[in-house]
Amino acid sequence: MRLDLKLIGILILFFSANTFGAEPSIMDLTHSLNSSWVVITGALVFFMQAGFALVESGMSRAKNSVNVIMKNYMDACVCSVIFWALGYGLMFGANNSGWFGASHFFPSDMAGWDWTFLFFQMMFAATTTTIASGAMAERIHFHAYLIGACVIAGLIYPVFGSWAWGSAHGGTGWLKELGFIDFAGSTVVHSIGGWVALAGIIVLGPRLGRFSPSGESRAIPGHNLSMVALGGFILWFGWFGFNAGSTLAANIDIGKIALNTHLSACAGALGYMLTTKVFKQPILLTGTVNGSLGGLVGITAGCATMDPQFALVTGLISGIITYIGPKFIASFKIDDVVDAVSVHGFCGAWGTLAAGIFFAGDLFSLERFSIQGAGVLVAFVWGFGIALICYYLIDKIVGMRASTLHEQRGLDFTEHAELGYPEFQDTRGLNSDSLHSQR
């Protein structure tokens, strides 16, 4: 890695000197390397949107595959614009109060590094938003979902992020001042996304047939498990950018962060599999993928401050959570299509606590654990509370839940007038006026 960075530096130095006629300083070279690293890892985080789309679509039924992918696609588009306009200022603008930023809205005149930082953080905002997509799949109106996405990217995520990560343009956040640790966002990104998803599925209610009249849970299998596995691999790959890129610098810490990330993901899958054996249950592909994703979520807070053996422990417990969490959620007749609340909400909370418990050089500190616990609790109250109010208002004003007829036909047909698998579905309605008269 050092050799590669040195080679890149030499090339930058050569082309800069030949292009501009002046030899750049070591500081200029360092800034160029850091910017290159952060932009590349930001692109990896963007690629995670494809992973989310594949996992969520594969776990949904064929008749809703287009709708699920459309939500993920538009998350990247809509949330990026909203975050540029409002979210970045709230999250990283001058924060003299400790509660939210008050500058850099609609940024158009910043220093070179600030543009790099904005690009990287914009990818995180889209990730937070898209977590809720899979949980609410197969029964939410497309336009209602996008309204909620704007609130997440423009208010819920950036305000909590300002508390936990402080400001890039002066001041800091109150949680950060207390010593709260969340290096790459187990809570800031993932738990917030999970709690938002929980609020959304409570307002929406379960899919038709998900629970029997007596309350018995019924499985509704997804249509393409190969897509789920491929999406899992893509997310795992992108997570190296998610965590290692959060250094915001191409330095020697990258290797350990990437290693901890990988070990925790491996342990997450193993944790899920071992738990299924203990309970004498079949080892599901969907559960195994979610186990590894839970491990990735769990290690995100402490990947830079934890030794590898504790990264394994963090991932192992995350995998156990991804087995137990969905059963706990279902016991309340709450329908989470992709188990996003367990993978992101529960594992994110555990990972944030683990970052305090397993902090290298200060293991099992009660004070640090208390601060981490406070951050987890505040994230739940803020993320779940504001999202519940938001989705309740959306439901009352524009309506969130698709009609029974539309849910039965599939949202590909009724929301987008397209079918993901036209060879196997009835396409006659696509060429008639009846589709438009149903809206």
Backbone hydrogen bonds, N-H to C=O, Kabsch-Sander energy under -0.5 kcal/mol:
donor,donor_aa,acceptor,acceptor_aa,energy
5,L,1,M,-2.4
6,K,2,R,-2.4
7,L,3,L,-2.4
8,I,4,D,-2.5
9,G,5,L,-2.5
10,I,6,K,-2.3
11,L,7,L,-2.3
12,I,8,I,-2.7
13,L,9,G,-2.6
14,F,10,I,-2.6
15,F,11,L,-2.7
16,S,12,I,-2.6
17,A,13,L,-2.2
18,N,14,F,-2.1
19,T,15,F,-2.1
20,F,16,S,-2.7
21,G,17,A,-1.1
22,A,16,S,-0.6
29,L,25,S,-2.3
30,T,26,I,-2.5
31,H,27,M,-2.4
32,S,28,D,-2.2
33,L,29,L,-2.4
34,N,30,T,-2.6
35,S,31,H,-2.5
36,S,32,S,-2.4
37,W,33,L,-2.5
38,V,34,N,-2.5
39,V,35,S,-2.4
40,I,36,S,-2.2
41,T,37,W,-2.4
42,G,38,V,-2.2
43,A,39,V,-1.9
44,L,40,I,-1.6
45,V,41,T,-2.1
46,F,42,G,-2.1
47,F,43,A,-2.0
48,M,44,L,-0.9
48,M,45,V,-0.7
49,Q,46,F,-1.9
50,A,47,F,-1.1
51,G,47,F,-1.1
52,F,48,M,-2.8
53,A,49,Q,-2.3
54,L,50,A,-2.2
55,V,51,G,-2.5
56,E,52,F,-2.8
57,S,53,A,-2.3
58,G,54,L,-2.5
59,M,55,V,-1.7
60,S,56,E,-0.5
60,S,57,S,-0.9
64,N,61,R,-2.2
65,S,62,A,-1.4
68,V,64,N,-2.1
69,I,65,S,-1.9
70,M,66,V,-2.6
71,K,67,N,-1.9
72,N,68,V,-1.8
73,Y,69,I,-2.6
74,M,70,M,-2.7
75,D,71,K,-1.7
76,A,72,N,-1.4
77,C,73,Y,-1.1
78,V,74,M,-3.1
79,C,74,M,-0.5
79,C,75,D,-2.0
80,S,76,A,-0.8
81,V,77,C,-1.5
82,I,78,V,-2.4
83,F,79,C,-2.8
84,W,80,S,-2.2
85,A,81,V,-2.3
86,L,82,I,-3.1
87,G,82,I,-1.5
88,Y,83,F,-3.3
90,L,86,L,-2.1
91,M,87,G,-2.4
92,F,88,Y,-3.2
93,G,88,Y,-0.6
93,G,89,G,-1.5
95,N,170,G,-3.1
96,N,94,A,-0.6
101,G,90,L,-3.5
102,A,94,A,-1.7
103,S,89,G,-0.6
106,F,84,W,-0.5
106,F,85,A,-1.5
115,W,111,A,-1.2
116,T,112,G,-1.2
117,F,113,W,-2.5
118,L,114,D,-2.5
119,F,115,W,-2.3
120,F,116,T,-2.2
121,Q,117,F,-2.5
122,M,118,L,-2.1
123,M,119,F,-1.2
123,M,120,F,-0.5
124,F,120,F,-1.0
125,A,121,Q,-1.8
126,A,122,M,-1.6
127,T,123,M,-1.7
128,T,124,F,-2.4
129,T,125,A,-1.9
130,T,126,A,-2.1
131,I,127,T,-1.0
131,I,128,T,-0.6
132,A,129,T,-1.0
133,S,130,T,-0.6
134,G,130,T,-0.8
135,A,131,I,-0.8
136,M,132,A,-1.7
137,A,134,G,-1.2
139,R,136,M,-1.0
141,H,400,M,-3.0
145,Y,141,H,-2.2
146,L,142,F,-2.0
147,I,143,H,-1.7
148,G,144,A,-2.0
149,A,145,Y,-2.2
150,C,146,L,-1.9
151,V,147,I,-1.5
152,I,148,G,-2.1
153,A,149,A,-2.5
154,G,150,C,-2.1
155,L,151,V,-1.7
156,I,151,V,-1.8
157,Y,152,I,-2.5
159,V,155,L,-2.1
160,F,156,I,-1.5
161,G,157,Y,-2.5
162,S,158,P,-2.0
163,W,159,V,-1.4
164,A,160,F,-2.1
165,W,161,G,-3.0
166,G,162,S,-1.0
167,S,171,G,-0.7
168,A,92,F,-1.4
169,H,92,F,-0.9
172,T,95,N,-1.5
174,W,98,G,-2.1
175,L,163,W,-0.6
176,K,163,W,-2.3
177,E,173,G,-2.0
178,L,174,W,-1.1
179,G,175,L,-0.7
179,G,176,K,-1.1
180,F,175,L,-1.9
182,D,180,F,-0.5
183,F,301,A,-2.2
184,A,300,T,-1.5
189,V,185,G,-1.2
190,H,185,G,-2.3
191,S,186,S,-1.8
192,I,187,T,-2.0
193,G,189,V,-1.8
194,G,190,H,-2.7
195,W,191,S,-3.1
196,V,192,I,-2.2
197,A,193,G,-2.1
198,L,194,G,-2.1
199,A,195,W,-2.1
200,G,196,V,-2.2
201,I,197,A,-2.4
202,I,198,L,-1.6
203,V,199,A,-2.0
204,L,200,G,-2.4
205,G,201,I,-2.0
210,R,207,R,-2.0
212,S,216,E,-2.5
215,G,212,S,-2.3
218,R,210,R,-2.9
223,H,60,S,-2.6
224,N,58,G,-1.9
228,V,224,N,-1.1
229,A,225,L,-2.2
230,L,226,S,-2.4
231,G,227,M,-2.7
232,G,228,V,-2.2
233,F,229,A,-2.1
234,I,230,L,-2.2
235,L,231,G,-2.5
236,W,232,G,-2.3
237,F,233,F,-2.5
238,G,234,I,-2.8
239,W,235,L,-1.9
240,F,236,W,-0.7
240,F,237,F,-1.0
241,G,237,F,-0.6
241,G,238,G,-0.8
242,F,238,G,-1.9
243,N,239,W,-2.8
244,A,240,F,-1.7
245,G,241,G,-1.4
246,S,243,N,-0.8
247,T,244,A,-1.4
248,L,245,G,-2.0
251,N,249,A,-1.7
254,I,251,N,-1.4
257,I,253,D,-1.8
258,A,254,I,-2.6
259,L,255,G,-2.4
260,N,256,K,-2.8
261,T,257,I,-2.2
262,H,258,A,-2.3
263,L,259,L,-2.8
264,S,260,N,-2.2
265,A,261,T,-1.7
266,C,262,H,-2.3
267,A,263,L,-2.6
268,G,264,S,-2.1
269,A,265,A,-1.7
270,L,266,C,-2.0
271,G,267,A,-3.0
272,Y,268,G,-2.1
273,M,269,A,-2.3
274,L,270,L,-2.8
275,T,271,G,-1.8
276,T,272,Y,-2.1
277,K,273,M,-1.7
278,V,274,L,-2.1
279,F,275,T,-2.0
280,K,277,K,-1.0
281,Q,276,T,-3.1
284,L,282,P,-0.9
288,T,284,L,-2.1
289,V,285,L,-2.6
290,N,286,T,-2.2
291,G,287,G,-2.0
292,S,288,T,-2.0
293,L,289,V,-2.3
294,G,290,N,-2.6
295,G,291,G,-1.8
296,L,292,S,-1.9
297,V,293,L,-2.7
298,G,294,G,-2.7
299,I,295,G,-1.8
300,T,296,L,-0.8
300,T,297,V,-0.7
301,A,298,G,-0.5
303,C,299,I,-1.1
305,T,302,G,-0.9
306,M,302,G,-0.8
310,F,307,D,-1.1
311,A,307,D,-1.4
312,L,308,P,-1.9
313,V,309,Q,-1.4
314,T,310,F,-2.6
315,G,311,A,-2.3
316,L,312,L,-2.6
317,I,313,V,-2.3
318,S,314,T,-1.8
319,G,315,G,-2.3
320,I,316,L,-1.7
321,I,317,I,-2.2
322,T,318,S,-2.0
323,Y,319,G,-0.7
323,Y,320,I,-0.9
324,I,320,I,-2.2
325,G,321,I,-3.4
327,K,323,Y,-0.6
328,F,324,I,-2.0
329,I,325,G,-2.6
330,A,326,P,-2.5
331,S,327,K,-1.4
332,F,329,I,-1.5
333,K,330,A,-2.2
334,I,329,I,-1.2
335,D,333,K,-0.5
336,D,334,I,-0.7
337,V,135,A,-1.2
337,V,335,D,-0.6
339,D,336,D,-0.7
343,V,339,D,-2.4
344,H,340,A,-2.8
345,G,340,A,-1.1
345,G,341,V,-0.5
346,F,341,V,-2.3
347,C,342,S,-1.9
348,G,344,H,-0.9
349,A,345,G,-2.0
350,W,346,F,-2.6
351,G,347,C,-2.8
352,T,348,G,-1.8
353,L,349,A,-2.0
354,A,350,W,-2.9
355,A,351,G,-1.8
356,G,352,T,-0.8
356,G,353,L,-0.7
357,I,353,L,-2.2
358,F,354,A,-3.1
359,F,356,G,-0.8
360,A,305,T,-3.1
362,D,359,F,-2.3
364,F,357,I,-3.6
365,S,356,G,-0.6
365,S,362,D,-0.8
366,L,364,F,-0.5
369,F,365,S,-2.4
370,S,366,L,-2.3
371,I,367,E,-1.9
372,Q,368,R,-2.3
373,G,369,F,-2.7
374,A,370,S,-2.2
375,G,371,I,-2.1
376,V,372,Q,-2.3
377,L,373,G,-2.4
378,V,374,A,-2.7
379,A,375,G,-2.3
380,F,376,V,-1.9
381,V,377,L,-2.5
382,W,378,V,-2.7
383,G,379,A,-2.8
384,F,380,F,-2.1
385,G,380,F,-0.8
385,G,381,V,-1.3
386,I,382,W,-2.3
387,A,383,G,-1.6
388,L,384,F,-2.5
389,I,385,G,-1.9
390,C,386,I,-2.6
391,Y,387,A,-3.1
392,Y,388,L,-1.9
393,L,389,I,-2.3
394,I,390,C,-2.4
395,D,391,Y,-2.4
396,K,392,Y,-2.0
397,I,393,L,-2.6
398,V,394,I,-2.5
399,G,394,I,-1.9
402,A,139,R,-2.4
407,E,403,S,-2.6
408,Q,404,T,-2.2
409,R,405,L,-2.2
410,G,406,H,-2.3
412,D,63,K,-2.0
414,T,410,G,-1.7
415,E,411,L,-2.1
416,H,411,L,-0.7
416,H,412,D,-1.1
417,A,413,F,-0.9
418,E,412,D,-1.8
424,F,421,Y,-1.8
425,Q,421,Y,-0.6
430,L,427,T,-1.1
431,N,428,R,-1.1
432,S,429,G,-1.4
435,L,432,S,-0.5
437,S,433,D,-1.6
438,Q,434,S,-1.1
438,Q,435,L,-0.6
439,R,436,H,-0.7
